[in-house]
Amino acid sequence: MQILLNGERFATDASNLDELCATLGFTDAKVATAVNGSFVASAKRSVTPLAEADEVEIVAPRQGG
């Protein structure tokens, strides 16, 4: 399926947000996630399904000043 990942078209076979994060190498990383503009807590990623044309944001914290 095609989704928008951080504003870019992205093809994925992931059925939920947790699978998408794992595919992208964020399994153990501390990241913030949102689907279609709604924040998704890490504990809810495995039960957050993905659908065609969903808009997904994955943001890693940055350090520095």
Buried (B, 14 or more C-beta within 10 A) or exposed (E): EEBBBEEEEBEBEBEBBBBBBBEBEBEEEEBEBBBEEEEBEEEBBEEBEBEEEBEBBBEEEEEEE
